Amino acid sequence: MSEPGDRDGPCFWQRMDARLLMYFVSTDHASEEFLGTAQVRATAGQIASAYREAGPAAARFPGLLWPIASYVGDGHVALRESTDVVVDNCREHGGDWELSAALLFRTHVTIDLPGGLVRANDAWAELMTFSDRVGDRRILAQVHGARAEMEVMRGE
C-alpha cells in the first residue's frame, strides 16, 4: 500500500483512518502466512509510524487501534509498548470515552501477555473509574469480560 499523502495535507488523517480500519479488518483473522507478507508488514510499519506520535488523531477512534499494526509488525512486546503510548496519548489529547477505551484495550492486551495479570490488577481501579464515568454499555460489557478473564487466570 502506498502512503496516503502529505502528513500536513488536508485529508491525510481521514485517509490514514480509512487505511487503519481496512488494515484492522483484513488482519483480524488472517493466517500467519498472510501476516508475514512484505506488503502487510510494510503497511503495519507505516501505520504505526504515523499514529505513534499523532497526538489528537491517535486519541480518537479509529486511531486508538494502531497498536494492532505494531503487533503484526513487531510482536507482543511492541503491542504492550504501543498500548502504553495510546493510553498516555489519550490522557493528553482524548476525552473520558477515549481514555476508557484505551485503558480497556491495554487491559485486554496485558492480561494475555506473560506477567500481565499483575499489571492488569495494578491498572484496574483506573479502568473502573473511567468506564463507570463514561457509562458506555459496550465498554462496560468488555470490562466485565476482562474481569472474568482475570478471575479465571487467578483460578477463581
MODELLER restraints for C-alpha pairs under 7 A, 6 or more apart:
rsr = mdl.restraints
at = mdl.atoms
rsr.add(forms.Gaussian(group=physical.xy_distance, feature=features.Distance(at['CA:1:A'], at['CA:39:A']), mean=6.87, stdev=0.5))
rsr.add(forms.Gaussian(group=physical.xy_distance, feature=features.Distance(at['CA:1:A'], at['CA:43:A']), mean=6.29, stdev=0.5))
rsr.add(forms.Gaussian(group=physical.xy_distance, feature=features.Distance(at['CA:4:A'], at['CA:12:A']), mean=6.27, stdev=0.5))
rsr.add(forms.Gaussian(group=physical.xy_distance, feature=features.Distance(at['CA:4:A'], at['CA:15:A']), mean=5.92, stdev=0.5))
rsr.add(forms.Gaussian(group=physical.xy_distance, feature=features.Distance(at['CA:4:A'], at['CA:16:A']), mean=6.51, stdev=0.5))
rsr.add(forms.Gaussian(group=physical.xy_distance, feature=features.Distance(at['CA:5:A'], at['CA:12:A']), mean=5.97, stdev=0.5))
rsr.add(forms.Gaussian(group=physical.xy_distance, feature=features.Distance(at['CA:6:A'], at['CA:12:A']), mean=6.39, stdev=0.5))
rsr.add(forms.Gaussian(group=physical.xy_distance, feature=features.Distance(at['CA:13:A'], at['CA:57:A']), mean=6.98, stdev=0.5))
rsr.add(forms.Gaussian(group=physical.xy_distance, feature=features.Distance(at['CA:17:A'], at['CA:62:A']), mean=6.07, stdev=0.5))
rsr.add(forms.Gaussian(group=physical.xy_distance, feature=features.Distance(at['CA:17:A'], at['CA:63:A']), mean=6.47, stdev=0.5))
rsr.add(forms.Gaussian(group=physical.xy_distance, feature=features.Distance(at['CA:20:A'], at['CA:47:A']), mean=6.77, stdev=0.5))
rsr.add(forms.Gaussian(group=physical.xy_distance, feature=features.Distance(at['CA:20:A'], at['CA:66:A']), mean=6.90, stdev=0.5))
rsr.add(forms.Gaussian(group=physical.xy_distance, feature=features.Distance(at['CA:21:A'], at['CA:62:A']), mean=6.85, stdev=0.5))
rsr.add(forms.Gaussian(group=physical.xy_distance, feature=features.Distance(at['CA:27:A'], at['CA:35:A']), mean=6.93, stdev=0.5))
rsr.add(forms.Gaussian(group=physical.xy_distance, feature=features.Distance(at['CA:35:A'], at['CA:41:A']), mean=6.94, stdev=0.5))
rsr.add(forms.Gaussian(group=physical.xy_distance, feature=features.Distance(at['CA:35:A'], at['CA:72:A']), mean=6.63, stdev=0.5))
rsr.add(forms.Gaussian(group=physical.xy_distance, feature=features.Distance(at['CA:41:A'], at['CA:72:A']), mean=6.87, stdev=0.5))
rsr.add(forms.Gaussian(group=physical.xy_distance, feature=features.Distance(at['CA:41:A'], at['CA:73:A']), mean=5.20, stdev=0.5))
rsr.add(forms.Gaussian(group=physical.xy_distance, feature=features.Distance(at['CA:44:A'], at['CA:69:A']), mean=4.48, stdev=0.5))
rsr.add(forms.Gaussian(group=physical.xy_distance, feature=features.Distance(at['CA:44:A'], at['CA:70:A']), mean=6.22, stdev=0.5))
rsr.add(forms.Gaussian(group=physical.xy_distance, feature=features.Distance(at['CA:44:A'], at['CA:72:A']), mean=6.56, stdev=0.5))
rsr.add(forms.Gaussian(group=physical.xy_distance, feature=features.Distance(at['CA:44:A'], at['CA:73:A']), mean=5.45, stdev=0.5))
rsr.add(forms.Gaussian(group=physical.xy_distance, feature=features.Distance(at['CA:45:A'], at['CA:70:A']), mean=6.90, stdev=0.5))
rsr.add(forms.Gaussian(group=physical.xy_distance, feature=features.Distance(at['CA:45:A'], at['CA:73:A']), mean=6.26, stdev=0.5))
rsr.add(forms.Gaussian(group=physical.xy_distance, feature=features.Distance(at['CA:47:A'], at['CA:66:A']), mean=6.68, stdev=0.5))
rsr.add(forms.Gaussian(group=physical.xy_distance, feature=features.Distance(at['CA:47:A'], at['CA:69:A']), mean=6.51, stdev=0.5))
rsr.add(forms.Gaussian(group=physical.xy_distance, feature=features.Distance(at['CA:48:A'], at['CA:66:A']), mean=5.96, stdev=0.5))
rsr.add(forms.Gaussian(group=physical.xy_distance, feature=features.Distance(at['CA:48:A'], at['CA:67:A']), mean=6.90, stdev=0.5))
rsr.add(forms.Gaussian(group=physical.xy_distance, feature=features.Distance(at['CA:48:A'], at['CA:69:A']), mean=5.97, stdev=0.5))
rsr.add(forms.Gaussian(group=physical.xy_distance, feature=features.Distance(at['CA:48:A'], at['CA:70:A']), mean=5.68, stdev=0.5))
rsr.add(forms.Gaussian(group=physical.xy_distance, feature=features.Distance(at['CA:51:A'], at['CA:58:A']), mean=5.55, stdev=0.5))
rsr.add(forms.Gaussian(group=physical.xy_distance, feature=features.Distance(at['CA:51:A'], at['CA:63:A']), mean=6.82, stdev=0.5))
rsr.add(forms.Gaussian(group=physical.xy_distance, feature=features.Distance(at['CA:51:A'], at['CA:66:A']), mean=6.54, stdev=0.5))
rsr.add(forms.Gaussian(group=physical.xy_distance, feature=features.Distance(at['CA:55:A'], at['CA:89:A']), mean=6.25, stdev=0.5))
rsr.add(forms.Gaussian(group=physical.xy_distance, feature=features.Distance(at['CA:55:A'], at['CA:93:A']), mean=6.36, stdev=0.5))
rsr.add(forms.Gaussian(group=physical.xy_distance, feature=features.Distance(at['CA:56:A'], at['CA:93:A']), mean=5.20, stdev=0.5))
rsr.add(forms.Gaussian(group=physical.xy_distance, feature=features.Distance(at['CA:56:A'], at['CA:94:A']), mean=6.87, stdev=0.5))
rsr.add(forms.Gaussian(group=physical.xy_distance, feature=features.Distance(at['CA:57:A'], at['CA:63:A']), mean=6.04, stdev=0.5))
rsr.add(forms.Gaussian(group=physical.xy_distance, feature=features.Distance(at['CA:58:A'], at['CA:64:A']), mean=5.55, stdev=0.5))
rsr.add(forms.Gaussian(group=physical.xy_distance, feature=features.Distance(at['CA:59:A'], at['CA:86:A']), mean=6.99, stdev=0.5))
rsr.add(forms.Gaussian(group=physical.xy_distance, feature=features.Distance(at['CA:59:A'], at['CA:89:A']), mean=6.06, stdev=0.5))
rsr.add(forms.Gaussian(group=physical.xy_distance, feature=features.Distance(at['CA:59:A'], at['CA:90:A']), mean=4.85, stdev=0.5))
rsr.add(forms.Gaussian(group=physical.xy_distance, feature=features.Distance(at['CA:59:A'], at['CA:93:A']), mean=5.90, stdev=0.5))
rsr.add(forms.Gaussian(group=physical.xy_distance, feature=features.Distance(at['CA:59:A'], at['CA:94:A']), mean=5.09, stdev=0.5))
rsr.add(forms.Gaussian(group=physical.xy_distance, feature=features.Distance(at['CA:59:A'], at['CA:98:A']), mean=6.47, stdev=0.5))
rsr.add(forms.Gaussian(group=physical.xy_distance, feature=features.Distance(at['CA:60:A'], at['CA:94:A']), mean=6.59, stdev=0.5))
rsr.add(forms.Gaussian(group=physical.xy_distance, feature=features.Distance(at['CA:60:A'], at['CA:98:A']), mean=6.01, stdev=0.5))
rsr.add(forms.Gaussian(group=physical.xy_distance, feature=features.Distance(at['CA:64:A'], at['CA:86:A']), mean=6.45, stdev=0.5))
rsr.add(forms.Gaussian(group=physical.xy_distance, feature=features.Distance(at['CA:64:A'], at['CA:102:A']), mean=6.72, stdev=0.5))
rsr.add(forms.Gaussian(group=physical.xy_distance, feature=features.Distance(at['CA:67:A'], at['CA:79:A']), mean=5.61, stdev=0.5))
rsr.add(forms.Gaussian(group=physical.xy_distance, feature=features.Distance(at['CA:67:A'], at['CA:82:A']), mean=5.23, stdev=0.5))
rsr.add(forms.Gaussian(group=physical.xy_distance, feature=features.Distance(at['CA:67:A'], at['CA:83:A']), mean=6.09, stdev=0.5))
rsr.add(forms.Gaussian(group=physical.xy_distance, feature=features.Distance(at['CA:68:A'], at['CA:79:A']), mean=6.91, stdev=0.5))
rsr.add(forms.Gaussian(group=physical.xy_distance, feature=features.Distance(at['CA:70:A'], at['CA:78:A']), mean=5.83, stdev=0.5))
rsr.add(forms.Gaussian(group=physical.xy_distance, feature=features.Distance(at['CA:70:A'], at['CA:79:A']), mean=5.82, stdev=0.5))
rsr.add(forms.Gaussian(group=physical.xy_distance, feature=features.Distance(at['CA:70:A'], at['CA:82:A']), mean=6.97, stdev=0.5))
rsr.add(forms.Gaussian(group=physical.xy_distance, feature=features.Distance(at['CA:71:A'], at['CA:78:A']), mean=5.84, stdev=0.5))
rsr.add(forms.Gaussian(group=physical.xy_distance, feature=features.Distance(at['CA:71:A'], at['CA:79:A']), mean=4.76, stdev=0.5))
rsr.add(forms.Gaussian(group=physical.xy_distance, feature=features.Distance(at['CA:80:A'], at['CA:109:A']), mean=6.92, stdev=0.5))
rsr.add(forms.Gaussian(group=physical.xy_distance, feature=features.Distance(at['CA:80:A'], at['CA:110:A']), mean=6.77, stdev=0.5))
rsr.add(forms.Gaussian(group=physical.xy_distance, feature=features.Distance(at['CA:83:A'], at['CA:106:A']), mean=5.30, stdev=0.5))
rsr.add(forms.Gaussian(group=physical.xy_distance, feature=features.Distance(at['CA:86:A'], at['CA:102:A']), mean=6.35, stdev=0.5))
rsr.add(forms.Gaussian(group=physical.xy_distance, feature=features.Distance(at['CA:87:A'], at['CA:99:A']), mean=6.36, stdev=0.5))
rsr.add(forms.Gaussian(group=physical.xy_distance, feature=features.Distance(at['CA:87:A'], at['CA:102:A']), mean=5.35, stdev=0.5))
rsr.add(forms.Gaussian(group=physical.xy_distance, feature=features.Distance(at['CA:87:A'], at['CA:103:A']), mean=6.18, stdev=0.5))
rsr.add(forms.Gaussian(group=physical.xy_distance, feature=features.Distance(at['CA:90:A'], at['CA:98:A']), mean=6.21, stdev=0.5))
rsr.add(forms.Gaussian(group=physical.xy_distance, feature=features.Distance(at['CA:90:A'], at['CA:99:A']), mean=5.17, stdev=0.5))
rsr.add(forms.Gaussian(group=physical.xy_distance, feature=features.Distance(at['CA:91:A'], at['CA:99:A']), mean=6.25, stdev=0.5))
rsr.add(forms.Gaussian(group=physical.xy_distance, feature=features.Distance(at['CA:96:A'], at['CA:130:A']), mean=6.38, stdev=0.5))
rsr.add(forms.Gaussian(group=physical.xy_distance, feature=features.Distance(at['CA:96:A'], at['CA:134:A']), mean=6.37, stdev=0.5))
rsr.add(forms.Gaussian(group=physical.xy_distance, feature=features.Distance(at['CA:97:A'], at['CA:134:A']), mean=5.80, stdev=0.5))
rsr.add(forms.Gaussian(group=physical.xy_distance, feature=features.Distance(at['CA:100:A'], at['CA:127:A']), mean=6.33, stdev=0.5))
rsr.add(forms.Gaussian(group=physical.xy_distance, feature=features.Distance(at['CA:100:A'], at['CA:130:A']), mean=5.26, stdev=0.5))
rsr.add(forms.Gaussian(group=physical.xy_distance, feature=features.Distance(at['CA:100:A'], at['CA:131:A']), mean=5.41, stdev=0.5))
rsr.add(forms.Gaussian(group=physical.xy_distance, feature=features.Distance(at['CA:101:A'], at['CA:139:A']), mean=6.88, stdev=0.5))
rsr.add(forms.Gaussian(group=physical.xy_distance, feature=features.Distance(at['CA:103:A'], at['CA:127:A']), mean=5.81, stdev=0.5))
rsr.add(forms.Gaussian(group=physical.xy_distance, feature=features.Distance(at['CA:104:A'], at['CA:127:A']), mean=6.63, stdev=0.5))
rsr.add(forms.Gaussian(group=physical.xy_distance, feature=features.Distance(at['CA:104:A'], at['CA:143:A']), mean=6.72, stdev=0.5))
rsr.add(forms.Gaussian(group=physical.xy_distance, feature=features.Distance(at['CA:107:A'], at['CA:120:A']), mean=5.56, stdev=0.5))
rsr.add(forms.Gaussian(group=physical.xy_distance, feature=features.Distance(at['CA:108:A'], at['CA:146:A']), mean=6.32, stdev=0.5))
rsr.add(forms.Gaussian(group=physical.xy_distance, feature=features.Distance(at['CA:110:A'], at['CA:116:A']), mean=4.66, stdev=0.5))
rsr.add(forms.Gaussian(group=physical.xy_distance, feature=features.Distance(at['CA:110:A'], at['CA:117:A']), mean=7.00, stdev=0.5))
rsr.add(forms.Gaussian(group=physical.xy_distance, feature=features.Distance(at['CA:110:A'], at['CA:119:A']), mean=6.96, stdev=0.5))
rsr.add(forms.Gaussian(group=physical.xy_distance, feature=features.Distance(at['CA:110:A'], at['CA:120:A']), mean=6.15, stdev=0.5))
rsr.add(forms.Gaussian(group=physical.xy_distance, feature=features.Distance(at['CA:111:A'], at['CA:117:A']), mean=5.13, stdev=0.5))
rsr.add(forms.Gaussian(group=physical.xy_distance, feature=features.Distance(at['CA:111:A'], at['CA:120:A']), mean=6.17, stdev=0.5))
rsr.add(forms.Gaussian(group=physical.xy_distance, feature=features.Distance(at['CA:111:A'], at['CA:150:A']), mean=6.97, stdev=0.5))
rsr.add(forms.Gaussian(group=physical.xy_distance, feature=features.Distance(at['CA:117:A'], at['CA:150:A']), mean=6.75, stdev=0.5))
rsr.add(forms.Gaussian(group=physical.xy_distance, feature=features.Distance(at['CA:131:A'], at['CA:139:A']), mean=6.63, stdev=0.5))
rsr.add(forms.Gaussian(group=physical.xy_distance, feature=features.Distance(at['CA:131:A'], at['CA:140:A']), mean=6.20, stdev=0.5))
